[in-house]
Amino acid sequence: MDPWPKLDGEFFKVTGVIYNRRDFGLLLWGATVKKLGVRNADEALELYEEIRSEELDDPGRRALRRGFEMERPEEQEGNSADGSP
């Protein structure tokens, strides 16, 4: 099963969850900061809110957390960047 997005008009479907554009952006942001070395979802959320100087609503928080916790395709077993299993 492909964990990354399918575009359907104004919405993105990722692993069975539908996101609007804003929340999809938060999902990607969470996944990206994890890859950059942020240690946990709480730290990622705190960092985002500090940068934006605003608190996220519940759907935004969930999207960012899911992005942070999501296993990216290149992290799945057998999909290493150097071709090794």
NORPEQUI-V255509 format. One record per pair of residues at least 12 apart in sequence whose ideal C-beta (glycine too) atoms are under 7 Angstrom apart, sorted by the first residue. I is the first residue (numbers start at 1). J is the second residue. Records with the same first field share a line. If there is no record, write none. Layout:
I = J, J
This chain:
3 = 15, 70, 71, 73
4 = 73
5 = 24
12 = 24
14 = 27
19 = 63
23 = 59, 60, 63
26 = 60, 63, 64, 67
27 = 63, 66, 67
28 = 67
29 = 48, 64, 67
30 = 44, 64, 65, 66, 67, 68
31 = 67, 68, 70, 72
33 = 47
34 = 68
41 = 65, 68, 69
44 = 64, 68
45 = 61, 64, 65
48 = 64
